[in-house]
Amino acid sequence: MRHRIVSGICALLLLLTVASVSVGVASAADAGQYAEYTATGNETAPAIQSVEPTQAAADGPNGTAFVWERIDGERVGGYRVAVTVSSPQENLSVCAHANGSSTCTSVGPNETAAFTTPGTAGLDHLSVSLYNTSSNTTLDRQSVSLQPIQRAGDIDDDGLNNSNEVSQGTNLTDADTDGDGLMDGAEVHQHGTDPTAADTDEDGVADRTEIQQGTDPRQGDTDGDGLSDERELSLGTNPTVVDTDGDGLSDQREASGKTDPTDADTDDDGVADGRELEVGTNPVQADTDADEVADGRELAIGTDPTVADTDGDGVTDGRELEAGTAPTESDTDNDGLNDGKELAAGMSPTTADTDGDGLSDGREISDLGTDPLAADSDGDFLTDRQEVTWGTNPNSVLTPAWVTSSLLGFLIGIGLTVVAIGRGWVTELTVAARLYIYRRLELDREVIEVNHEIEATDRVAEADQPDIDADTAAEAFEQAEKELTPDAQLVKLMLQVENGRLHQTDIVEATDWSKAKVSRLLSRMADNDEIVKIRLGRENLICLERAKPAAANSPHTGDIKPPTPGG
């Protein structure tokens, strides 16, 4: 038995020696065989067209093919390889050589032959040869490298196992297949990005850059504002915020217009761009209405930033602020003239009476026709107000001459008379005469207060009676004089002129009033403690309290003697 085993081994060794010699001879003949085909220019020389492992999992580096160590959970005994040849010859075979072992199979002209590798070891140096079995020569040879790998293994140590890499289409030997700076495993398991594409969302920004800046590498427009992340980065906006500057306008809207999406107030006028569009102002022009007041200031003070002259007075808002007028009030000083008209005429729009003559500018312009810049419009040394009060023409230099002279003469005469009366120089004047003098003084004192009413009365009279004569006018004036002094005031004035005492009959005579009227008036005044009535026989003595005779409180009141006129 032992002898048979030894004899068998020797025969095998002898066979291998012969085969080796044969292979060597065939190898030596290859060149001659190929030379024969190539020398004749035969394009159909026998050759190996392709060698493909049919169970390869993926391609590896340098022509290596990765194959699964286990298929369907079972360890394999060999891997199938398909060899395609191109040759018109018959009697061909292909052989695989690995780890000192060979396996061969026949192949017809221009056919594909399939064989299984001789085991699983040494497949990194697998070679395939094309033989002519008739001449026992080698016609062609190619090297093939197969590398068995485990499904759960991780050849490139990128966090993605071999099975996942094959399914994802990534490179089993490159940890970052797409070269974006992210490991294949991190892209698949953490970020959800494509490990075979450096820019998963194709927005122009690499996945790693997006992750670093906080954008979503799977979405081209992370914040959904209409601008791609790449565009936002070029603009300097925040691709994770719709409105980078917080002005109420989206980045996309600002980028498509003229405003700056990184500056809330593009024109620096104090109003955010979004607010400007709401109120109708120009967000890229600080002063929309060109009135020299910024839009922000106009909104703050209540003027209209879209209208140069808010109050419509003919003066722009900016000029009004310079002049101190109110840009929201057309007539700042409320004098009846708008600010624009006053400024144009040189008047003060902040002072109702520019020339200080006591008359408002509006009245001087609209009613009187006087100069609001001159207190004395006609230059007659009387202010416009004095002339209006006295009823003279403030626009005529001729009116004050006769008025002044007559008035001064009258007042001087009256003054001298008063002095004379007061000192007892004049004793012969009747009560009526003295009363008339003092009534004139009282009239002159009150004429300023009632001048406007007299003018109005005169205008009405002239309108109703255009042909009124001088006598009628005089009577109207005399009636006006009487109406100016109330009855009770007239009685008091008479008593003051007569040193506080008068007989009731003197009052009747001086006033031309009826006795009944005088009696009723005096009774009412006595009831109001304005006068004191003292019975003297058949007459009444009318006194002011200060002039009441001491005997008035005596039981002998009837013995009081009547006063002497003027005494």
Buried (B, 14 or more C-beta within 10 A) or exposed (E): EEEEEEEEEEEEEEEEEEEEEEBEEBEEBBEEBBEEBEEEEEEEBBBBBEBBBEBBBBEBEEEBBBBBBEEEEEEBEBBBBBBBBBBEBEEBBBBBBBBEEBBBEEBEBBBBBEBBBBBBEBBBEBBBBBBBEEEEBBBBBBEBBBBBBEBEEBBBEBBBBBBBBBEBEBBBBBBBBBEBBBBBBBBBEEBEBBBBBBBBBEBBBBBBBBBEBEBBBBBBBBBEBBBBBBBBBEBEBBBBBBBBBEBBBBBBBBBEBEBBBBBBBBBEBBBBBBBBBEBEBBBBBBBBBEBEBBBBBBBEBEBBBBBBBBBEBBBBBBBBBEBEBBBBBBBBBEBBBBBBBBBEBEBBBBBBBBBEBEBBBBBBBEEBEBBBBBBBBBEBEBBBBBBBBBBBBBBEBEBBEEBBEEEEEEEEEBEEBBEEBEEEEBEEBEBEEBBEBBBBBBBEEEBEEBBEEBEEBBEEBEEEEEEEEEEEBEEBEEEBBEEBBEBBEBBBBBBEBBBBBBBBEBBBBBBEBEEEEBBEBBEEBBEEEBBBBBEBEEEBBBBBEEBBBEBBEEEEBEEBEEBEBBE
